[in-house]
């Protein structure tokens, strides 16, 4: 079931191609948990250099995808979210478990640890076929757009 499609995501997040790393949201419990999907295709811009003969999604982009899903959870709480930007403020306990390759469906599960008016802290798990590919605690600050 799709809770938010790509157009709805773009109404919440300021990110756009080529840096929008979530295709849809399939689960959402406000202020608690969110699950997003990123379909990994051979056409991803990063595969041209990482690595052409053996394409692997960079781990830092998996963390960025988790952060974007978490930002959707956080920004939904702001009535004036079109005037807000989420800024990374910390990444803790990041681990990379297995490669993500073209054809994979990356499931991005983010659980809120702290949802505040400015500072957000969340726990993210990226998975393919139920196997963890990356995990981290991510923090961001919600700031005003310039």
Buried (B, 14 or more C-beta within 10 A) or exposed (E): EEBBEEEBBBEBBBBEEEEBBBBBBBEBEEEEBBBBBBEBEEEBEBBEEBEEEEBBBBBEBBBBBBBBBBBBBBBBBEEEBEEBBBEEBEBEEBEBBBEBBBEBEBBBBBBBEEBEEEBBBBBBBBBBEEEBBBBBBBBBBBEEEE
